[in-house]
Amino acid sequence: MKVHDVPIDFDNLLDMTRWKLTPYQILVLGFAGLILCGTFLLMLPAASASGKGLNFVDALFTATSAVCVTGLIVVDTGTYFSYFGQMVVIGLIQAGGLGIMTMATLMALIMRRKIQLRERLILQEALNSLNLSGVVRLTQYVIKATLVIEFIGGTILAVKWYPEYGLKGIYFGYWHAVSSFCNAGFDLFGNFSSLTSYVDDFTVNFTVAGLIILGGLGFTVFYDVWHQRKFNKFTMHTKVVLTATAALIAVGTIIIFLLEMNNPDTLGNLSWQGKFLGSYFQSVTPRTAGYNTIDIGKMNEATIFFMVILMFIGASPASTGGGIKTTTFSVIVAAIWAMISGKNEAVVFSRTISKEVILKAFSVASIAANLVIFVTMMLSIHENIPFLKLLFEVTSAFGTVGLTTGITPTLTVPSKLWLIITMFAGRVGPVTLALALAMRERKGRIQHPEGKILIG
């Protein structure tokens, strides 16, 4: 089945001002509705292994974490939930990873229903697409690419775990492939252990890390790479994403290795292979997956703070990950370098970055930093926990990462509610900011004289 884009009806486009809901509001309400549905399903007795459903706050926390593909958990997914509960969780992860409008479009395509202009505009914002033309085709590509990648990754993991777990290993393989590609970080191994049993296993490390990286690159990058094949033909966006991702993973691996290589509680007692795999995996997972192969809570404080930085940067636009995004970070670095070197323009890959884009990048980073600071302060009021661990937890929630030093299950109800808000803001916030900052610039009728302010 092939769906062709229809010409844009500009008369309908002009009628957008009479809509009661903006595309942003529809996306936010879609995510909120999915979270509430997941909450009520997880509260059912059938969702738990013991037959006792979760209380509302914990169910809301888990559903929010799943839909926002975060991975922070207050109950152990592998032991607390029944198979029904686990399928609810992975369903929420898949829907949250692909996005509400992508799932709705899939249903429309299956039912052979025409995709209207209003829905295309919402899809454009949901996928962070620069152009309205071809957005349905891009959505089809997103769905196909997701299913193929998850199937390949799931097959590799199923083959790996079948000798160890039998038929359950096949279930584990595909379940964790979806969780990995969607950058969710939920696991079924029990006792909040994540993937610590496989710290020196090549297959598990590279398969899961590969799925995390692919999920964090962004679907527009997939589309560009698949069709162009050569780096010099890629768009500037794709070049920046690929370069920034590779650089952050490489630098992260080296720094984590140097900081933890002698720590007996993390990498110290591992072989050189284990040290490398542990460093590499912990460099990838803050981007924003939530799996870990070494105990995060036993890392040195310098390493924990460094991982906070990686989580804050996060993945790339139009991906399943969160954070301020690699492109935002790259634009800020380019702008700072231009200022330091005395240049009038920030240039990346022989292309000038507009002042409007630079302003947006600094605005996104500033708003995100203020949110993290405020929520960390709120948690410090309610919890008697070291500040760095609280900062780590909040940044993990905002970046939809899911890594934790082990404090999540012990948090009070007010702290859980603050993290729920942070996870939701981290998932839909980039869409909010994109819509708010992409609005056409409006100049006042009165032009005020320019003033001078000393900076720094």
Summary of the structure (lengths in Angstrom):
residues: 456
radius of gyration: 22.1
end to end distance: 59.0
largest distance: 74.3
contacts: 1559
relative contact order: 0.10
helix: 66%
strand: 2%
